[in-house]
Structures are given as structure tokens and as C-alpha cells.
Amino acid sequence: MRNFMEIQFSAQSQNESFARVTVGAFVAQLDPTMDELTEIKTVVSEAVTNSIIHGYDNNPEGVVTISVTLENDVVQIVIKDDGIGIDNIEEARQPLYTTKPELERSGMGFTIMENFMDEIKVVSDPLLGTTVHLTKILSKSKALCN
């Protein structure tokens, strides 16, 4: 069975936890393991933080959109911003790379996403924004509802 949801919110740091919890609550209906749910919430947190801090440079006028599709045991998450985009996606995906070292960012966001998800695709156009496509295939062992 297929289910879908979409949310939009202002690019404000306090909305990162809202996004994480909302996506986690929606995904919970598939009865993921606690590890899977934690990984999904962490990835959402990383991608949303990237949109807010790097895409919009903390401009609260920006809008972040998250859509989530659930089908069988597959979770597809798309996180989109209309911010400044990424000049060099491959460079940005390198561990420890950051455009904001003065903020003490670790540069591990994309690395975390790659490690926790089964598939990640980043599409970006400078000055038009960035879209991160994330796919997670849940294991057959269920934990939350059993």
C-alpha cells in the first residue's frame, strides 16, 4: 500500500526538530526497528539543517519542503529548498567538507546520509536550490508495534 505526505516550513533552526519528529511519526506506521527510525530521523535532521544553514544562510524567509512516500517497506524522502544551491556536489559530499567552518560545522552531513540510507541523490543548481532524494529499505524485522 502506498501512502504520501508533504510539509513545508520556514527555514528556521527551531523547525528542524519539527521536521524530524513529523517524518518519524509518519514512517512509524511501517513499524521500523528503532535503529531504522533513528537513522531516518537523523538523516532528515542533517538534510534540513543543510537547507537552513547552507541553502538559505539562516534566512527565515526561505521555505523547506519535505515529501515522504511509503510503499511496502520502502521509505522515500525528498527534501527541497530554493536556496543558493551547491556549486560542486561531489566536493560537498566529501567527509569533513564544510562551507561554514566558522560555525564549527563538522562537514559530515552527506556522509551520515550516505551511511544511513540505501540510496541518496543530490540535485542542485546554483541560485535555484537543492533537492535531496533519500531512499531507505526497511528490514523485515519489526520492533515498534510488536
Phi and psi in degrees as a GROMACS rama.xvg file:
@    title "Ramachandran Plot"
@    xaxis  label "Phi"
@    yaxis  label "Psi"
@TYPE xy
-104.628  137.79  ARG-2
-138.473  150.91  ASN-3
-145.029  146.144  PHE-4
-148.334  156.089  MET-5
-143.75  139.015  GLU-6
-133.294  153.203  ILE-7
-131.749  145.826  GLN-8
-155.6  160.98  PHE-9
-65.8145  145.97  SER-10
-76.8542  69.6748  ALA-11
-122.272  138.346  GLN-12
-54.0526  -36.6562  SER-13
-65.9982  -16.5316  GLN-14
-83.1762  -9.38331  ASN-15
-61.2125  -43.694  GLU-16
-68.1484  -35.3186  SER-17
-59.2968  -46.4756  PHE-18
-62.162  -46.2657  ALA-19
-59.99  -47.5026  ARG-20
-68.9694  -40.1305  VAL-21
-63.8405  -47.5397  THR-22
-64.0494  -42.581  VAL-23
-59.1048  -42.7552  GLY-24
-64.7899  -39.3216  ALA-25
-67.8242  -43.9646  PHE-26
-68.2937  -26.8925  VAL-27
-57.0914  -25.2234  ALA-28
-63.9606  -18.6059  GLN-29
-85.0268  -2.07047  LEU-30
59.52  54.0835  ASP-31
-71.5423  165.832  PRO-32
-70.5844  163.73  THR-33
-61.5881  -38.4845  MET-34
-62.2574  -44.6151  ASP-35
-62.366  -43.4632  GLU-36
-64.729  -41.6267  LEU-37
-63.1691  -42.1026  THR-38
-62.7047  -43.8197  GLU-39
-62.8146  -46.1742  ILE-40
-64.0148  -37.7946  LYS-41
-64.9419  -43.4409  THR-42
-63.95  -42.5043  VAL-43
-60.5001  -44.1508  VAL-44
-58.6803  -45.4174  SER-45
-63.4715  -46.931  GLU-46
-67.2425  -41.1483  ALA-47
-66.2374  -42.2278  VAL-48
-60.8391  -41.0323  THR-49
-59.4284  -43.744  ASN-50
-60.9323  -45.7412  SER-51
-69.1494  -49.937  ILE-52
-80.5131  -44.1855  ILE-53
-94.8324  -45.184  HIS-54
-66.4998  -46.0042  GLY-55
-107.885  -1.35263  TYR-56
51.7373  43.4528  ASP-57
62.1364  25.1854  ASN-58
-84.3095  110.936  ASN-59
-67.8206  -6.76686  PRO-60
-74.8502  -18.6505  GLU-61
-69.2148  159.534  GLY-62
-125.071  132.779  VAL-63
-107.732  133.557  VAL-64
-116.682  132.759  THR-65
-124.366  128.926  ILE-66
-121.763  141.744  SER-67
-130.396  130.4  VAL-68
-119.199  130.438  THR-69
-113.603  127.971  LEU-70
-147.788  118.184  GLU-71
55.9666  -119.187  ASN-72
-107.503  23.5903  ASP-73
-111.242  129.786  VAL-74
-111.21  122.975  VAL-75
-116.342  125.985  GLN-76
-123.3  132.404  ILE-77
-123.135  123.372  VAL-78
-118.35  121.859  ILE-79
-128.469  140.022  LYS-80
-134.416  160.244  ASP-81
-108.876  35.4984  ASP-82
-80.3334  -150.178  GLY-83
-79.4315  -9.73543  ILE-84
77.2856  178.47  GLY-85
-117.882  123.986  ILE-86
-66.1452  -46.1202  ASP-87
-132.303  97.9769  ASN-88
-62.9036  -43.1681  ILE-89
-60.6289  -41.7831  GLU-90
-64.8591  -42.9008  GLU-91
-63.8496  -26.9571  ALA-92
-84.7868  -2.52701  ARG-93
-74.5009  137.711  GLN-94
-55.836  139.277  PRO-95
73.3325  2.76535  LEU-96
-78.0687  131.82  TYR-97
-146.658  147.333  THR-98
-96.0649  -2.79394  THR-99
-131.489  61.8434  LYS-100
-62.8138  -26.0151  PRO-101
-66.8099  -18.6174  GLU-102
-92.9755  6.97682  LEU-103
57.7788  39.4463  GLU-104
-80.2676  141.147  ARG-105
-83.054  -17.7143  SER-106
72.5396  27.9586  GLY-107
-109.699  4.3883  MET-108
-55.8643  -53.8072  GLY-109
-67.0856  -35.3612  PHE-110
-62.2996  -42.6174  THR-111
-62.7797  -45.421  ILE-112
-58.9703  -44.4033  MET-113
-64.3333  -36.4573  GLU-114
-75.4126  -31.2531  ASN-115
-93.8628  -17.1783  PHE-116
-110.37  159.312  MET-117
-81.2367  -27.5276  ASP-118
-149.241  140.356  GLU-119
-140.121  133.479  ILE-120
-132.366  129.332  LYS-121
-115.757  124.147  VAL-122
-118.765  126.684  VAL-123
-147.008  145.592  SER-124
-133.712  117.229  ASP-125
-50.6997  132.376  PRO-126
76.6809  -5.8537  LEU-127
-113.988  -16.2833  LEU-128
116.835  -177.247  GLY-129
-134.574  140.306  THR-130
-125.521  126.66  THR-131
-111.052  120.882  VAL-132
-102.752  124.096  HIS-133
-124.878  135.765  LEU-134
-128.824  134.034  THR-135
-130.964  125.782  LYS-136
-99.0221  118.068  ILE-137
-77.1883  147.186  LEU-138
-70.8143  165.99  SER-139
-79.6351  -19.1175  LYS-140
-77.9994  127.802  SER-141
-106.317  151.185  LYS-142
-131.454  -38.7043  ALA-143
-71.9493  -41.1762  LEU-144
-98.9579  2.57294  CYS-145
